């Protein structure tokens, strides 16, 4: 996974080489893509995973169809098939928003994002972004963050109604 320094304004380069994982994602009709992730750790309590949706390009090279997408170890992510929105899989993420007075692994509000394939641009684009109104338990209280299941109805409502996609 390529290096990235966008979070730090260039002062830290994130090298994504730990725990590489690839998962086949079927595409409606025929074919598939790969959801790939690799992790960065600076040695502290948090990690950062970079996500990619890969497919073979016309020239036989592997192409990442996502913009930069990074999620922490305090996040939730899923691939959803929503036929009313896209024939392609939709990547949905929820990552914590660390507010003043909160500890790292305490309850947080989460920023939910969805990435949808744009056939005209031949790549995925951010199609949805909002912050949850409710706080969800963090890793102090649960073994795995579970925001997307609770927010599913809200996500579907927003992604299926274009005027509701950004807040």
C-alpha positions in Angstrom: 0.0 0.0 0.0 1.5 3.4 -0.9 2.8 5.7 1.8 0.7 8.7 2.8 1.4 11.9 4.7 -1.9 13.8 4.3 -2.9 13.6 8.0 0.2 15.2 9.3 0.8 18.0 6.8 3.9 16.1 5.7 5.5 15.8 9.1 4.8 12.1 9.4 4.7 9.6 6.6 2.4 6.7 7.2 3.8 3.4 5.9 1.0 0.8 5.5 2.7 -2.6 5.6 1.2 -4.4 8.6 -1.5 -7.0 8.6 -2.4 -7.0 4.8 -5.8 -8.5 4.1 -7.6 -9.0 0.9 -11.3 -10.0 0.6 -13.1 -10.8 -2.6 -16.2 -8.6 -3.2 -18.6 -9.8 -5.9 -20.0 -7.3 -8.4 -23.6 -7.6 -9.6 -23.7 -9.4 -12.9 -20.3 -10.9 -13.3 -16.9 -10.3 -11.8 -15.4 -9.2 -8.6 -13.2 -6.7 -6.9 -10.9 -7.0 -3.9 -11.3 -5.0 -0.7 -7.7 -4.7 0.5 -6.4 -3.2 3.7 -3.0 -2.7 5.3 -2.1 -1.2 8.7 0.1 1.5 10.1 1.2 1.6 13.7 3.4 4.2 15.4 3.7 1.9 18.4 0.9 3.5 20.5 -2.6 2.4 21.3 -4.1 3.3 18.0 -3.6 2.0 14.5 -4.6 3.3 11.1 -5.8 1.0 8.2 -5.7 2.2 4.7 -8.4 0.7 2.5 -8.4 0.1 -1.3 -10.9 -1.4 -3.7 -8.8 -3.2 -6.4 -9.5 -4.5 -9.8 -7.5 -5.3 -12.9 -7.3 -2.4 -15.4 -7.5 -2.8 -19.1 -3.7 -2.9 -19.3 -3.5 -5.8 -16.8 -2.3 -3.7 -13.9 -4.0 -3.7 -10.5 -5.9 -0.4 -10.0 -7.1 1.1 -6.7 -10.6 2.6 -7.4 -10.9 4.4 -4.0 -9.6 7.9 -3.1 -7.5 7.8 0.1 -9.6 6.1 2.8 -8.0 5.6 6.2 -9.8 4.2 9.3 -8.6 3.7 12.8 -8.8 0.6 15.0 -11.8 2.3 16.6 -13.8 2.2 13.5 -16.5 0.1 11.7 -16.6 -0.7 8.0 -18.6 -2.8 5.7 -19.3 -3.5 2.0 -23.0 -3.3 1.2 -24.9 -4.2 -1.9 -27.7 -1.6 -2.4 -29.3 -2.2 -5.8 -31.4 0.9 -5.6 -28.2 3.0 -5.3 -25.6 1.2 -7.4 -24.9 -2.0 -9.2 -21.4 -1.9 -7.6 -20.6 -2.6 -3.9 -20.7 0.4 -1.6 -18.0 0.8 1.0 -19.4 2.2 4.3 -17.2 3.4 7.1 -17.7 4.9 10.6 -14.7 6.3 12.4 -14.7 8.0 15.8 -14.7 11.8 16.3 -12.5 12.4 19.4 -14.1 15.3 21.1 -12.7 17.4 24.0 -13.0 15.6 27.3 -13.2 12.1 25.8 -10.6 9.4 26.3 -9.2 7.5 23.4 -11.4 4.4 23.8 -14.5 5.9 25.4 -17.9 6.6 23.8 -17.7 8.8 20.8 -19.8 10.2 18.0 -18.8 8.7 14.7 -18.3 10.2 11.2 -20.1 7.9 8.8 -19.0 7.9 5.1 -20.1 5.9 2.1 -18.1 5.5 -1.1 -20.0 4.7 -4.3 -18.7 3.8 -7.8 -19.1 6.5 -10.4 -19.1 4.9 -13.9 -18.3 8.2 -15.6 -15.1 8.7 -13.6 -14.4 4.9 -13.4 -13.7 5.1 -9.7 -15.2 5.4 -6.3 -16.2 8.8 -4.9 -17.4 9.8 -1.4 -21.2 9.8 -1.7 -22.1 10.4 1.9 -20.7 12.0 5.1 -22.4 12.8 8.4 -21.7 12.7 12.1 -23.9 10.5 14.3 -26.2 12.3 16.7 -25.6 9.5 19.2 -22.4 8.4 20.9 -21.5 4.7 20.5 -19.4 2.6 22.9 -15.7 2.5 22.2 -13.1 -0.2 22.9 -13.2 0.5 26.6 -16.6 -1.1 26.7 -16.8 -3.5 23.7 -14.4 -5.8 21.8 -15.6 -4.5 18.4 -17.1 -1.1 17.4 -20.6 -1.6 15.9 -22.0 1.6 14.5 -23.1 0.7 11.0 -25.8 -1.8 12.0 -27.4 0.8 14.3 -27.1 3.6 11.7 -28.1 1.5 8.7 -31.6 3.0 8.4 -30.2 6.5 8.5 -27.4 5.7 6.1 -29.9 4.1 3.6 -32.2 7.1 3.9 -29.4 9.6 3.3 -27.7 7.7 0.4 -30.9 7.1 -1.4 -31.9 10.8 -1.1 -29.2 12.8 -2.9 -30.0 16.1 -1.0 -29.2 14.2 2.3 -25.8 12.9 1.4 -23.6 15.6 3.1 -23.9 17.3 6.4 
